[in-house]
Amino acid sequence: MEPIMAIVTGCLYAAAIYMMLRRSIVKLVIGLMLLSNAANLLIFTSAGMTRGAPPLIPVGAMQPDGIIADPLPQALILTAIVIAFGVLAFSVVLIHRAYNIIHTDNLDQMKDTDT
């Protein structure tokens, strides 16, 4: 399962870079969104995909009884999702403002800022 996830992560990174190199600023934001999802999937895959019980230790025990899921990658991914949403929201507002001023979404035509 992990080799398949590695291939999917690589495809997401490739699609994100392709979208970020386009001329349209909307495609740039789509590329940013794909890039953040690829990073989340990379963290998830690199932590190891084990199916186990929740990371809870029984009362009076010093360690868990069996195989447990690692909570650290899940916490990192949750934090990354929140940060990616903030960046996405900021970029959408920035695109909307730039489009209202310049009336184009082409990055080559946005070089002049004295409009």
N, C-alpha and C positions, 0 to 999 in steps of 0.2 A: 504494500500500500504506500510506503514511503517513497519509492521511486516514481510512482504515478504523481504523488503530490509535488515532488521536485520538478517534474516535467511541467505540471500545471503552473507552478510558481514561476518557472522560467518563461513560459508562454505569457503569463501576466506581465512580467517585467518587460518582455519584448514588445508587447502591445502598448504598454504604458509609455515606453520610450518612443515608439513610433508615433503615438498620438501627441506626445509633447513636442515633437519636431515638426508638426504641421503648422500651417500659417494662421489658422483660425484660433482665436483665444478660447473659444468654447471647447475645442478639441484639446487644448492645453489643460483645461480643468478636468476633462474626462480622463486624460492621461495621469493627472495628479491623483484622481480617485482610484484608478487602476493601480498606480504605484503604491498607494497606502494599503490597498487590499493585498497586493503581492507581498509587501513587508509583513503584514499580519500573518499571512499564510506561511511565510518563511520562518517566523518565530514559532508558529504552531508546529511545523514539521520538524524543525531542528531540535525541539524539546523532546521529541520522541512521541510516537503515537501509541500509547498504551491504553487499553481499556481496563479500567480498574475502578475500585470503589472511591467514594469521595475521600479527601485527605483528612479524615477524622481519626483521632486516637482514642481508644476506649478508656474509660475512667480507670485509673490505677495502673495503666500500662505505660511503659517507657517508649515504646515504638509501635507503629501500626502492625496489625496482624498479618495482612497479606499485601498484595499489589495495590498501590494507590495511585491516583492521578496527581501529577505535579501541579500545584496551584500557581507557581510563579509565572510560567508562560501565559496562563489564562489572565493573570493580573496585568501583565505587560501588554497583552493584546487588548484588553479592555481600556487601558490607558491610551494606547495607540489609536483606538477607534474614536475616543473622545477628542484627541488632538487632531486627527484627520478630519473629523466633522467640523471643528472650529476653523481649520485652514480652508476647507471647502466652502463654508459659509462666507468667510472673508473674501475668498476669490470670486465667488458669485456676485457679491455686492460690488466688488471692485470692477468686475466686468460690466455690470449693469451701469455703473457710473461712467465708465469709459465709453461705453456705447452711446449713452445719452449725450456725451460731450462731442465725440468724434464722429459718430454715426457710421461706424464700421467695426467689424471684428477681425479684420486682417491686421496681423502684427506688423507687416511692412508699412502700412499706411499710418500706424500709430507712432512713428518716429518723431513727428513734429508735435510738440506739446504746447505750442503757443496759439492754440485755437480758441 
